[in-house]
Amino acid sequence: MPSPLAIPAAPAKPSASTRAPQGGEEHLVERRTLRDYYVIIRERLWIALPLALLVSLGLGYWKMRETPMYESRATLQFEREERVMNQQKVVELAPQSEVDINTYVHQLNSGTLRSRVYDSFTPEEKAILQRSFLKDLPPGAGPPATGDFMGQVVADAVRGSRLIRITARHRDPAAAALVANRTYQQFVNQLIENAGGSSEFTVEFLQLRATELRKELGEKEALLQDYKKRHNLISLDDSLNIVADQLRRANEARTAARHERLRVENLFRQVEAYRQNGRDLLELSEITGYGNIPALRNQLSELLQTQKVLSDRYLERHPRMIELARQIATVRADLEKSIQLAVADLSASLEKARDGEQTFEKEYAQHEKDQIKLNELKPEYGSLENEALAKRTAYLQVLDRLNQTTTSKNLDSRVPLRVIDRATPSHAPYTPNLARVVRTSTIVGLLIFFGVAFGLSVVDDRIKSAWDVESYLGVHLLGIIPELAHVATDSLHTLAILSKATPGVESFLSVYSAVKIQSKIDYPKVILVTSTIPGEGKTLVSCNLAGSFARHGRSTLIIDCDMRRPMLHRHFKMENDAGLLAWAEAGASLDGDLTTDPKLGLARIADNLMLLRSGGRSKVPTELLEKPEFGELILQLKKRFDLIVIDSPPLGAVTDSLLIAEQTDEVIYVCRFNRALRKHIKVFVRTLREGKNAFLGIVLNGLTARRIAYYTNYRYYRSYKKYYGTQG
């Protein structure tokens, strides 16, 4: 028999890169892995696969029924022309850049050239173009439009080269080759026609334009010279540079004068402040270092030192002492005069600094006025100068172009274009192309297959896996209860009590171990077990969890608080004549030993396990749940039992569980596989976590062994069954 303290199989280690709050702690959230996506695809395989096959096969069938089309291609190359005397032609036929090549491509694709090509066909050639269309016409139907006989013609440039490809597509292979070759020939003829007759017109136009520009240039230069004379200007830019340099130097001098004035003014204020406060001016470094003050101070210091030494030997009236006192007085008088002279010199320096600052201010203002005046002249002067320059540039360009045109008008104007590959009839149609059809159908089928699988996964919001619990809801998964269809109904709620070596018992022991690990509250305590909707197995979990604690020596009480639909008394084959409602109707007495109160009727189920029934049914159980006596009852029972497990109504049906939760310490939430919606569970879980009690986690119920294997990372159930199932 396995150890009763078996630890549940640990889920895969979560990624530390994603975190979600769990109460006051950091809870690691696992990201989806390839296995999760495999589960999504496997679950919806028989929906996505037929649909993908239907669409891809239908698309392939439709593509293969297209009318066969033949393709012929001619390749042209533009050659570089050799220059004669470095002269530019009037009309350049050779492309000079990628832009020119793209221009020729657009001309090849134009409707004008298409019409020109069609008009060039002889009656015999038009018959070749029409025969494939006339062959497929139904009786009595008219022929298609004239332009449709040519099929499709597309010209495109080969990137990074001077090549152009002309591609013709037609129902008839001979017609496709004919259209491609004729398009090239007519394009060359069009280029030659556009180039002819342009030179003479260009020369006449350039001569007339040169005369006009020469006259306009003379007028603009006369206006510019008149403006310079009126304002005494030779070069406006030079004047602006000189004034700007003078303004900069004046600003630097003004700034230096201001700093000097501020320094002297600050020192003078210090002197005045020392005088007013009766302080010694010799404390100021500027006064101390002035003139002969340092020498006088040293002399005075030596005399005072001598007086101090002689005072120990002679009395005050001694001649040497009298002479020494006279010298000290003289030095002090000289020192005072020097201090006054230093103050007077400082005052003079202040006046000089102020005068200097004013002088530089005036100089700066004058230069600033000069610069403003020149700047006012600059727009008009610049406009006149630019107009004259523009006219001169245009005149010189026209003269240069006129000389080139006159020289090159008799040069050879051949088209620098030759055929690399002529179009030939194709032996096989390019469409429908079997390989391309298979490739397209396969890609579309895969897109539909994965799109349907993942799209249904997004739409289907029911809880299915450990990822839904730990990542989407962000709570702990306490354990997984397998589908127990092989267990007799009357034994389901007593599996943990009977201690049978079955996989079901071990799963409840796993939940028991997880609850012990997650719980932060010491005994005694109250655990609330609830769910979203009826039928998710909360009563099953409540009974077997209570039985697991009882098996491990904890005095346990299970309370049936689902007073609208009580079930615990049936599962334990008892009458529901005593319990909460009967106790409340009898006055809700809390006196005496509650375990022996006949109205409460606590029933012994097994060692360390007792049951408190609902005592009947009630349509309005909130009247009892909100009474203070109910809370006091829970407190009294906590003194008697180590653990109280409360089986409560589902949150999605009624709000009774929220009232009961106020009296509990911890909450366990039960979810049945593929039953409740994740968004509803998330709302209720958030509501419970906002309360004062601790939210331990979720128990996932009702998974078969196969679903456990690929919906979660829990392998424990299957491993247990393989190992212990052979020993039953």
C-alpha positions as MATLAB code, in Angstrom:
seq = 'MPSPLAIPAAPAKPSASTRAPQGGEEHLVERRTLRDYYVIIRERLWIALPLALLVSLGLGYWKMRETPMYESRATLQFEREERVMNQQKVVELAPQSEVDINTYVHQLNSGTLRSRVYDSFTPEEKAILQRSFLKDLPPGAGPPATGDFMGQVVADAVRGSRLIRITARHRDPAAAALVANRTYQQFVNQLIENAGGSSEFTVEFLQLRATELRKELGEKEALLQDYKKRHNLISLDDSLNIVADQLRRANEARTAARHERLRVENLFRQVEAYRQNGRDLLELSEITGYGNIPALRNQLSELLQTQKVLSDRYLERHPRMIELARQIATVRADLEKSIQLAVADLSASLEKARDGEQTFEKEYAQHEKDQIKLNELKPEYGSLENEALAKRTAYLQVLDRLNQTTTSKNLDSRVPLRVIDRATPSHAPYTPNLARVVRTSTIVGLLIFFGVAFGLSVVDDRIKSAWDVESYLGVHLLGIIPELAHVATDSLHTLAILSKATPGVESFLSVYSAVKIQSKIDYPKVILVTSTIPGEGKTLVSCNLAGSFARHGRSTLIIDCDMRRPMLHRHFKMENDAGLLAWAEAGASLDGDLTTDPKLGLARIADNLMLLRSGGRSKVPTELLEKPEFGELILQLKKRFDLIVIDSPPLGAVTDSLLIAEQTDEVIYVCRFNRALRKHIKVFVRTLREGKNAFLGIVLNGLTARRIAYYTNYRYYRSYKKYYGTQG';
ca = [
       0.000    0.000    0.000;
       1.392    3.436   -0.859;
       2.378    5.853    1.831;
      -0.543    7.970    3.079;
       1.703   11.037    2.958;
       2.388   10.724   -0.771;
       3.205   14.029   -2.421;
       1.273   14.895   -5.605;
       3.086   14.789   -8.892;
       4.725   18.138   -9.469;
       3.748   20.073  -12.556;
       6.344   21.209  -15.037;
       8.585   23.969  -13.773;
       7.060   27.306  -14.660;
       8.910   29.995  -16.524;
      10.298   32.718  -14.311;
       9.692   35.321  -16.986;
       5.989   35.668  -16.245;
       4.486   36.413  -12.843;
       0.980   36.841  -11.521;
      -0.082   37.891   -8.029;
      -1.284   35.188   -5.631;
      -2.574   36.934   -2.555;
       0.361   38.796   -1.155;
       2.936   36.561   -2.863;
       4.558   36.272   -6.258;
       3.095   33.339   -8.186;
       4.994   32.015  -11.179;
       2.788   31.615  -14.255;
       3.605   29.020  -16.878;
       3.614   30.037  -20.513;
       2.042   27.858  -23.166;
       4.373   25.203  -24.499;
       4.342   23.228  -27.739;
       2.567   20.482  -25.866;
      -0.300   22.855  -25.002;
      -0.746   23.697  -28.670;
      -0.615   20.006  -29.523;
      -3.453   19.407  -27.059;
      -5.519   22.180  -28.677;
      -5.039   20.651  -32.133;
      -5.677   17.098  -30.944;
      -8.910   18.066  -29.178;
     -10.412   19.632  -32.308;
      -8.782   17.349  -34.867;
     -12.018   15.846  -36.227;
     -13.578   19.263  -36.712;
     -10.645   21.106  -38.254;
      -9.317   18.250  -40.423;
     -12.514   17.483  -42.426;
     -13.162   21.184  -42.946;
      -9.578   21.811  -44.094;
      -9.701   18.803  -46.453;
     -13.040   19.908  -47.882;
     -11.843   23.441  -48.603;
      -8.397   22.472  -49.932;
      -9.776   19.728  -52.208;
     -12.540   22.030  -53.425;
     -10.028   24.759  -54.151;
      -7.764   22.330  -56.006;
     -10.677   20.993  -58.070;
     -11.775   24.526  -58.975;
      -8.228   25.535  -59.943;
      -7.740   22.467  -62.153;
     -10.921   23.313  -64.101;
      -9.506   26.641  -65.311;
      -9.090   27.210  -69.050;
      -5.551   26.201  -70.171;
      -3.394   29.254  -70.869;
      -0.063   29.354  -72.753;
       2.759   31.771  -72.067;
       5.481   33.137  -74.381;
       8.168   35.608  -73.410;
      10.512   37.954  -75.295;
      13.499   39.579  -73.574;
      14.869   42.990  -74.628;
      18.095   44.757  -73.679;
      18.806   48.497  -73.752;
      22.419   49.163  -74.748;
      24.585   52.024  -73.538;
      25.173   54.583  -76.286;
      28.664   55.876  -77.033;
      29.041   59.663  -76.742;
      30.354   61.725  -79.666;
      32.233   64.852  -78.473;
      30.509   64.429  -75.105;
      27.339   65.932  -76.585;
      23.833   65.163  -75.330;
      21.182   64.257  -77.872;
      17.951   66.200  -78.227;
      15.913   63.046  -77.547;
      17.594   60.352  -75.440;
      16.367   56.897  -76.388;
      18.767   54.906  -74.239;
      17.647   54.745  -70.584;
      19.926   56.605  -68.198;
      18.513   55.256  -64.930;
      16.044   52.815  -63.433;
      13.395   55.528  -63.686;
      13.802   55.622  -67.486;
      13.471   51.842  -67.715;
      10.295   51.942  -65.607;
       8.944   54.631  -67.949;
       9.479   52.337  -70.926;
       7.795   49.502  -69.016;
       4.698   51.648  -68.487;
       4.676   52.544  -72.187;
       4.812   48.843  -73.069;
       1.826   48.197  -70.768;
      -0.189   51.168  -72.051;
      -3.458   50.849  -73.913;
      -2.105   53.015  -76.732;
       0.602   50.512  -77.611;
      -1.888   47.636  -77.244;
      -4.167   49.232  -79.826;
      -1.196   49.892  -82.108;
      -0.130   46.245  -81.874;
      -3.624   44.948  -82.701;
      -3.952   47.261  -85.693;
      -0.641   45.950  -87.080;
      -1.923   42.366  -87.408;
      -2.823   41.060  -90.869;
      -6.145   39.218  -91.406;
      -4.304   35.897  -91.339;
      -2.661   36.782  -88.012;
      -5.994   37.920  -86.543;
      -7.452   34.558  -87.498;
      -4.729   32.880  -85.424;
      -5.661   35.091  -82.452;
      -9.392   34.341  -82.775;
      -9.442   30.613  -83.464;
      -9.162   29.472  -79.818;
     -12.031   31.776  -78.776;
     -14.323   30.876  -81.688;
     -13.784   27.158  -81.060;
     -15.199   27.400  -77.517;
     -18.138   29.714  -78.330;
     -21.567   28.160  -77.658;
     -24.030   28.117  -80.571;
     -25.644   31.500  -81.183;
     -23.193   33.442  -78.980;
     -21.372   36.488  -80.348;
     -17.583   36.758  -80.508;
     -15.753   38.491  -77.623;
     -14.502   42.078  -77.787;
     -11.701   42.887  -80.226;
      -9.148   43.619  -77.495;
      -9.785   40.283  -75.770;
      -8.382   38.372  -78.762;
      -4.857   39.511  -77.834;
      -5.013   37.877  -74.431;
      -2.860   39.326  -71.649;
       0.395   41.210  -72.272;
       2.625   42.221  -69.346;
       6.020   43.975  -69.473;
       8.323   44.103  -66.455;
      11.917   45.176  -65.795;
      14.546   42.730  -64.516;
      15.843   44.242  -61.295;
      19.500   45.269  -61.305;
      19.842   45.084  -65.104;
      18.899   46.889  -68.341;
      16.560   44.077  -69.413;
      12.804   44.182  -70.039;
      10.658   41.056  -70.374;
       7.482   41.051  -72.487;
       5.176   38.198  -71.454;
       2.087   37.282  -73.506;
      -0.561   34.838  -72.247;
      -3.128   33.368  -74.628;
      -5.276   30.295  -75.123;
      -3.302   29.512  -78.299;
       0.499   28.987  -77.948;
       1.171   30.368  -81.455;
      -0.929   33.450  -80.726;
       0.981   34.077  -77.477;
       4.340   34.067  -79.308;
       2.944   36.274  -82.089;
       1.638   38.908  -79.654;
       4.918   39.061  -77.672;
       7.091   39.547  -80.785;
       4.746   42.090  -82.373;
       4.625   44.129  -79.161;
       8.418   44.474  -79.236;
       8.427   45.530  -82.916;
       5.733   48.168  -82.490;
       7.436   49.564  -79.390;
      10.655   50.132  -81.372;
       8.711   51.839  -84.170;
       7.002   54.099  -81.643;
      10.349   55.188  -80.168;
      11.724   56.049  -83.612;
       8.642   58.089  -84.497;
       8.810   60.036  -81.236;
      12.487   60.891  -81.816;
      12.109   62.078  -85.429;
      11.432   65.753  -86.176;
      12.287   66.992  -82.683;
      15.718   68.557  -83.347;
      14.714   71.537  -85.530;
      11.908   72.545  -83.220;
      14.264   72.305  -80.243;
      16.896   74.607  -81.831;
      14.332   77.294  -82.658;
      12.853   77.155  -79.159;
      16.279   77.417  -77.480;
      17.308   80.445  -79.589;
      14.129   82.302  -78.693;
      14.471   81.428  -75.035;
      18.126   82.588  -74.924;
      17.134   86.030  -76.256;
      14.401   86.403  -73.623;
      16.692   85.360  -70.767;
      19.482   87.761  -71.844;
      17.059   90.696  -71.683;
      15.647   89.626  -68.281;
      19.189   89.173  -66.898;
      20.154   92.769  -67.815;
      17.075   94.153  -66.050;
      17.714   92.203  -62.833;
      21.402   93.192  -62.634;
      20.496   96.890  -63.156;
      18.040   96.734  -60.242;
      20.692   95.136  -58.000;
      23.317   97.807  -58.791;
      20.839  100.615  -58.134;
      19.972   99.128  -54.721;
      23.685   98.924  -53.740;
      24.242  102.574  -54.725;
      21.265  103.834  -52.691;
      22.380  102.068  -49.497;
      26.173  102.452  -49.914;
      26.718   98.694  -50.097;
      29.539   96.788  -51.743;
      28.855   93.336  -50.266;
      26.066   92.834  -47.746;
      27.495   89.554  -46.460;
      30.884   91.127  -45.610;
      29.209   94.014  -43.771;
      27.079   91.582  -41.784;
      30.145   89.524  -40.823;
      32.067   92.630  -39.640;
      29.144   93.936  -37.581;
      28.508   90.469  -36.118;
      32.166   90.197  -35.045;
      32.078   93.693  -33.474;
      28.836   92.810  -31.693;
      30.350   89.604  -30.320;
      33.478   91.362  -29.012;
      31.387   94.185  -27.506;
      29.194   91.615  -25.780;
      32.240   89.840  -24.341;
      33.667   93.160  -23.068;
      30.288   94.160  -21.627;
      29.979   90.825  -19.827;
      33.509   91.102  -18.401;
      32.832   94.687  -17.219;
      29.593   93.582  -15.554;
      31.355   90.753  -13.751;
      34.114   93.137  -12.564;
      31.548   95.691  -11.362;
      29.626   93.013   -9.490;
      32.831   91.746   -7.867;
      33.956   95.225   -6.689;
      30.426   96.153   -5.641;
      30.095   92.981   -3.577;
      33.471   93.666   -1.887;
      32.449   97.246   -1.128;
      29.215   96.047    0.462;
      31.233   93.705    2.668;
      33.417   96.613    3.816;
      30.346   98.705    4.667;
      28.787   95.774    6.513;
      31.998   95.248    8.555;
      32.030   98.939    9.446;
      28.404   98.949   10.569;
      28.918   95.832   12.691;
      32.187   97.138   14.171;
      34.165   94.206   12.810;
      37.853   94.341   11.906;
      38.334   95.142    8.196;
      41.562   93.189    8.238;
      39.450   90.022    8.107;
      38.839   90.805    4.420;
      41.504   89.454    2.069;
      41.243   92.468   -0.267;
      42.031   94.850    2.648;
      44.685   92.619    4.191;
      46.683   92.420    0.970;
      46.466   96.127    0.045;
      49.645   98.247   -0.172;
      51.942   98.131    2.890;
      49.273   96.701    5.184;
      50.921   93.235    5.287;
      54.265   94.819    6.330;
      52.608   96.998    8.992;
      50.762   93.995   10.383;
      53.987   92.024   10.620;
      55.736   94.991   12.301;
      52.885   95.418   14.770;
      52.937   91.703   15.538;
      56.688   91.816   16.283;
      56.320   94.890   18.545;
      53.519   93.272   20.479;
      55.571   90.121   20.916;
      58.528   92.171   22.170;
      56.267   94.071   24.584;
      54.971   90.790   25.944;
      58.490   89.496   26.541;
      59.748   92.746   28.195;
      56.656   93.070   30.388;
      57.925   90.115   32.388;
      61.192   91.993   33.142;
      60.239   95.704   33.324;
      57.394   97.734   34.724;
      55.108   99.942   32.676;
      57.032  103.150   33.484;
      60.354  101.779   32.353;
      61.857  103.805   29.468;
      62.087  100.820   27.185;
      58.440   99.957   27.828;
      57.390  103.570   27.177;
      59.369  103.677   23.911;
      57.880  100.366   22.844;
      54.332  101.610   23.553;
      54.996  104.724   21.460;
      56.195  102.602   18.509;
      53.115  100.382   18.751;
      50.805  103.425   18.685;
      52.631  104.822   15.641;
      52.357  101.547   13.725;
      48.671  101.228   14.571;
      48.016  104.772   13.315;
      49.833  104.008   10.063;
      47.870  100.769    9.728;
      44.557  102.594   10.192;
      45.546  105.147    7.520;
      46.428  102.351    5.111;
      43.059  100.689    5.756;
      41.236  103.947    5.020;
      43.308  104.362    1.884;
      42.383  100.807    0.798;
      38.673  101.567    1.323;
      38.986  104.794   -0.668;
      40.777  102.959   -3.477;
      38.027  100.301   -3.488;
      35.369  103.032   -3.828;
      37.258  104.545   -6.758;
      37.524  101.109   -8.402;
      33.744  100.708   -8.062;
      33.070  103.991   -9.858;
      35.552  103.065  -12.566;
      33.876   99.647  -13.038;
      30.447  101.279  -13.339;
      31.703  103.792  -15.914;
      33.344  100.992  -17.914;
      30.171   98.921  -17.905;
      28.091  101.853  -19.196;
      30.622  102.515  -21.961;
      30.492   98.919  -23.188;
      26.686   98.898  -22.950;
      26.517  101.895  -25.288;
      29.002  100.329  -27.675;
      27.001   97.072  -27.737;
      23.738   98.937  -28.363;
      25.286  100.818  -31.310;
      26.571   97.628  -32.935;
      23.205   95.996  -32.347;
      21.462   98.848  -34.182;
      23.899   98.483  -37.077;
      23.183   94.765  -37.318;
      19.416   95.303  -37.199;
      19.670   97.838  -40.000;
      21.692   95.463  -42.179;
      19.261   92.597  -41.432;
      16.388   94.808  -42.544;
      18.153   95.311  -45.870;
      18.991   91.612  -46.254;
      15.596   90.239  -47.519;
      15.242   92.753  -50.338;
      18.941   92.604  -51.231;
      18.915   88.796  -51.182;
      15.791   88.683  -53.335;
      17.363   90.953  -55.965;
      20.638   89.011  -55.872;
      18.898   85.612  -56.152;
      16.732   86.761  -59.040;
      19.785   88.003  -60.931;
      21.683   84.767  -60.172;
      18.732   82.606  -61.253;
      18.415   84.482  -64.538;
      22.175   84.189  -65.174;
      22.151   80.433  -64.433;
      19.151   79.837  -66.677;
      20.710   81.902  -69.474;
      24.000   79.970  -69.317;
      22.168   76.625  -69.270;
      20.092   77.545  -72.321;
      23.213   78.695  -74.181;
      24.996   75.441  -73.342;
      22.018   73.346  -74.409;
      21.690   75.346  -77.644;
      25.326   74.651  -78.507;
      24.898   70.929  -77.790;
      21.714   70.702  -79.837;
      23.260   72.519  -82.782;
      26.216   70.120  -82.722;
      24.311   66.856  -82.200;
      21.186   67.340  -84.307;
      22.745   65.407  -87.189;
      23.995   62.510  -85.019;
      22.620   59.004  -85.571;
      19.332   58.517  -83.691;
      19.076   54.746  -83.875;
      17.210   52.951  -81.106;
      19.729   51.288  -78.700;
      17.530   48.240  -78.227;
      18.063   44.617  -79.209;
      16.304   41.330  -78.628;
      17.982   38.802  -76.335;
      15.327   36.077  -76.700;
      12.451   36.044  -79.167;
       9.140   34.569  -78.082;
       8.454   30.995  -79.203;
       5.249   28.913  -78.869;
       5.033   26.991  -75.603;
       4.528   23.230  -75.624;
       2.585   23.055  -72.327;
       0.130   25.412  -70.617;
       1.424   27.436  -67.661;
      -1.984   27.232  -66.008;
      -3.470   25.145  -64.510;
      -0.129   24.113  -62.979;
      -0.496   20.940  -60.961;
       2.433   21.644  -58.625;
       1.229   25.193  -57.960;
      -2.344   24.010  -57.374;
      -1.165   21.340  -54.904;
       1.031   23.858  -53.098;
      -1.733   26.480  -52.869;
      -4.352   23.965  -51.760;
      -1.996   22.560  -49.120;
      -1.200   26.001  -47.716;
      -4.883   26.983  -47.633;
      -5.774   23.660  -46.015;
      -3.128   24.100  -43.316;
      -4.255   27.663  -42.640;
      -7.862   26.528  -42.268;
      -6.846   23.535  -40.153;
      -4.829   25.574  -37.663;
      -7.189   28.552  -37.879;
     -10.236   26.441  -37.014;
      -8.412   24.587  -34.224;
      -7.048   27.691  -32.535;
     -10.130   29.766  -33.337;
     -12.393   27.261  -31.602;
      -9.926   27.208  -28.707;
     -10.365   30.963  -28.334;
     -14.163   30.756  -28.607;
     -14.434   27.737  -26.268;
     -13.843   29.350  -22.872;
     -14.506   26.275  -20.727;
     -11.819   25.229  -18.275;
      -9.855   22.216  -19.452;
      -6.259   22.123  -18.331;
      -3.666   22.977  -15.736;
      -2.577   25.875  -17.948;
      -6.076   27.387  -17.643;
      -5.779   27.247  -13.851;
      -2.192   28.327  -13.306;
      -1.692   30.745  -16.213;
      -5.083   32.118  -17.219;
      -6.619   32.238  -13.729;
      -3.277   32.762  -11.982;
      -3.999   30.452   -9.012;
      -2.513   27.239   -7.661;
      -3.675   23.891   -9.001;
      -4.097   21.817   -5.853;
      -4.653   18.584   -7.701;
      -6.597   16.653  -10.322;
      -9.403   14.222   -9.504;
      -9.789   11.570  -12.221;
     -13.090   10.388  -13.630;
     -14.314    7.784  -11.107;
     -16.929    6.052  -13.248;
     -15.508    2.650  -12.260;
     -16.244    3.336   -8.563;
     -19.671    2.532   -7.144;
     -21.812    5.612   -6.540;
     -22.420    4.838   -2.860;
     -18.650    4.616   -2.262;
     -17.555    7.797   -4.037;
     -17.827   10.090   -1.026;
     -16.140    7.666    1.387;
     -13.076    6.676   -0.668;
     -10.640    8.479    1.608;
     -12.380    7.084    4.706;
     -12.365    3.463    3.543;
      -8.608    3.637    2.795;
      -8.853    1.467   -0.290;
      -5.797    1.314   -2.524;
      -7.435    2.842   -5.605;
      -6.322    5.667   -7.891;
      -9.213    7.777   -6.657;
      -7.974    7.653   -3.070;
      -4.469    8.658   -4.074;
      -5.747   11.684   -5.996;
      -7.551   12.939   -2.878;
      -4.421   12.363   -0.820;
      -2.571   14.455   -3.399;
      -5.063   17.283   -2.864;
      -4.639   16.844    0.893;
      -0.857   17.199    0.576;
      -1.183   20.261   -1.669;
      -3.575   21.904    0.810;
      -1.085   21.337    3.634;
       1.714   22.868    1.550;
      -0.281   25.918    0.445;
      -1.918   26.603    3.795;
      -0.295   29.283    5.956;
      -2.833   29.087    8.816;
      -2.385   26.844   11.851;
      -5.052   24.586   13.290;
      -7.863   24.965   14.187;
      -9.218   26.449   10.962;
     -12.203   26.393    8.620;
     -11.991   25.538    4.901;
     -14.783   26.469    2.490;
     -15.268   24.267   -0.599;
     -17.318   25.767   -3.435;
     -17.663   25.734   -7.225;
     -19.136   27.736  -10.090;
     -22.177   25.679  -11.064;
     -23.876   22.545   -9.691;
     -22.476   19.146  -10.623;
     -18.775   20.016  -10.538;
     -17.948   17.665   -7.643;
     -17.502   20.063   -4.720;
     -19.361   17.684   -2.377;
     -17.167   14.792   -3.546;
     -14.028   16.830   -2.864;
     -15.358   18.085    0.497;
     -16.104   14.586    1.804;
     -12.879   12.960    0.702;
     -10.715   15.928    1.717;
     -12.267   15.816    5.185;
     -11.719   12.050    5.238;
      -8.047   12.521    4.284;
      -7.454   14.912    7.186;
      -9.286   12.532    9.534;
      -7.097    9.621    8.385;
      -4.036   11.660    9.308;
      -5.161   12.206   12.878;
      -6.925   15.557   12.599;
     -10.235   15.960   14.416;
     -12.414   16.949   11.464;
     -15.992   18.173   11.032;
     -17.745   18.433    7.677;
     -20.717   20.815    7.488;
     -23.438   20.711    4.822;
     -24.170   24.416    4.202;
     -25.964   23.811    0.904;
     -29.347   24.263    2.551;
     -31.166   24.735   -0.733;
     -30.069   21.316   -2.007;
     -28.483   19.308    0.846;
     -26.787   16.081   -0.217;
     -24.323   14.992    2.490;
     -26.895   13.095    4.563;
     -27.768   10.974    1.506;
     -24.162   10.138    0.724;
     -23.643    8.972    4.321;
     -27.096    7.273    4.421;
     -28.610    9.391    7.189;
     -31.824   11.250    7.820;
     -31.771   15.037    7.601;
     -33.873   15.619   10.716;
     -31.162   17.422   12.681;
     -28.636   20.041   11.717;
     -28.243   23.771   11.124;
     -31.848   24.624   10.247;
     -33.276   22.489   13.058;
     -30.843   24.110   15.504;
     -31.767   27.604   14.300;
     -35.516   26.904   14.564;
     -34.990   25.627   18.110;
     -33.499   28.946   19.211;
     -29.877   28.578   18.112;
     -28.629   27.779   21.591;
     -24.869   27.846   22.110;
     -24.937   26.595   25.686;
     -23.570   23.241   26.734;
     -21.638   20.723   24.687;
     -22.526   21.366   21.049;
     -21.259   17.956   19.974;
     -24.095   16.329   21.939;
     -26.797   18.893   21.106;
     -29.701   16.836   19.654;
     -30.811   19.722   17.410;
     -27.385   20.015   15.814;
     -27.148   16.258   15.654;
     -23.440   15.900   14.968;
     -23.044   12.393   13.568;
     -19.890   10.305   13.781;
     -18.886    8.983   10.352;
     -15.453    7.552   11.058;
     -12.537    7.969   13.393;
     -11.795   11.703   13.834;
     -14.608   12.610   11.388;
     -18.074   13.964   12.197;
     -20.897   15.379   10.067;
     -23.110   18.415   10.693;
     -26.128   18.128    8.388;
     -28.246   20.952    7.025;
     -31.247   19.905    9.098;
     -33.689   20.342    6.237;
     -34.171   22.609    3.237;
     -34.602   26.363    3.048;
     -35.389   28.718    0.168;
     -33.890   31.644    2.075;
     -30.830   30.265    3.916;
     -29.248   33.725    4.054;
     -31.445   34.527    7.061;
     -29.487   31.941    9.046;
     -26.098   32.653    7.475;
     -26.244   36.369    8.343;
     -27.193   35.796   11.987;
     -24.442   36.348   14.579;
     -25.321   32.965   16.061;
     -24.050   31.220   12.916;
     -20.645   32.859   13.209;
     -20.544   32.102   16.927;
     -21.427   28.483   16.183;
     -18.457   28.185   13.824;
     -16.162   29.708   16.475;
     -17.423   27.277   19.127;
     -16.954   24.308   16.811;
     -13.388   25.444   15.976;
     -12.571   25.009   19.662;
     -13.732   21.406   19.477;
     -12.260   20.363   16.088;
      -8.889   20.811   14.407;
     -10.482   21.312   11.003;
     -13.936   22.219    9.718;
     -14.734   21.590    6.038;
     -17.825   23.448    4.778;
     -19.597   22.163    1.673;
     -21.286   25.295    0.255;
     -23.600   26.054   -2.693;
     -22.084   26.935   -6.096;
     -21.257   30.628   -6.550;
     -22.736   30.790  -10.025;
     -26.176   29.776   -8.749;
     -26.539   31.651   -5.426;
     -24.493   33.999   -3.261;
     -24.685   31.895   -0.084;
     -21.009   30.940   -0.348;
     -19.897   34.566   -0.120;
     -21.729   34.906    3.200;
     -20.278   31.630    4.458;
     -16.783   32.681    3.345;
     -16.837   35.494    5.909;
     -16.723   32.851    8.652;
     -13.959   30.731    7.100;
     -10.171   30.893    7.021;
      -9.386   29.315    3.641;
     -11.183   28.571    0.368;
     -10.867   25.694   -2.105;
     -12.503   26.045   -5.526;
     -13.647   22.950   -7.446;
     -13.884   23.016  -11.254;
     -15.081   20.166  -13.441;
     -13.363   19.559  -16.747;
     -15.071   21.171  -19.754;
     -17.977   22.467  -17.671;
     -17.726   26.049  -16.328;
     -16.484   29.040  -18.320;
     -13.079   30.455  -17.427;
     -14.323   34.052  -17.437;
     -16.997   33.192  -14.839;
     -14.494   31.324  -12.691;
     -12.083   34.244  -12.908;
     -14.739   36.660  -11.623;
     -15.676   34.441   -8.678;
     -12.047   33.677   -7.813;
     -11.223   37.384   -7.807;
     -14.200   38.028   -5.510;
     -13.045   35.328   -3.078;
      -9.429   36.524   -3.114;
     -10.561   40.048   -2.249;
     -12.051   38.708    0.976;
     -10.298   38.264    4.298;
      -9.740   34.526    3.899;
      -6.865   32.835    2.044;
      -7.532   31.329   -1.386;
      -5.667   27.994   -1.494;
      -6.306   27.087   -5.116;
      -8.421   25.035   -7.519;
      -9.114   21.313   -7.712;
      -9.704   20.134  -11.300;
     -12.234   17.303  -11.369;
     -13.562   14.784  -13.863;
     -10.593   14.083  -16.178;
     -10.059   10.650  -17.640;
      -6.602    9.117  -17.592;
      -6.124    9.999  -21.269;
      -7.153   13.612  -20.686;
      -4.891   13.881  -17.672;
      -2.015   12.669  -19.831;
      -2.315   15.360  -22.496;
      -4.293   18.170  -20.852;
      -1.927   18.514  -17.889;
       1.591   17.729  -16.758;
       0.283   15.365  -14.050;
       1.394   11.788  -14.773;
       0.763   10.554  -11.238;
      -2.655    9.024  -11.783;
      -1.646    6.862  -14.712;
       1.609    5.831  -13.053;
      -0.286    4.867   -9.904;
      -2.753    2.811  -11.874;
       0.011    0.950  -13.702;
       1.939    0.194  -10.540;
      -0.714   -0.465   -7.930;
      -3.512   -1.640  -10.186;
      -1.857   -5.026  -10.626;
      -1.852   -5.619   -6.876;
      -5.595   -5.108   -6.241;
];
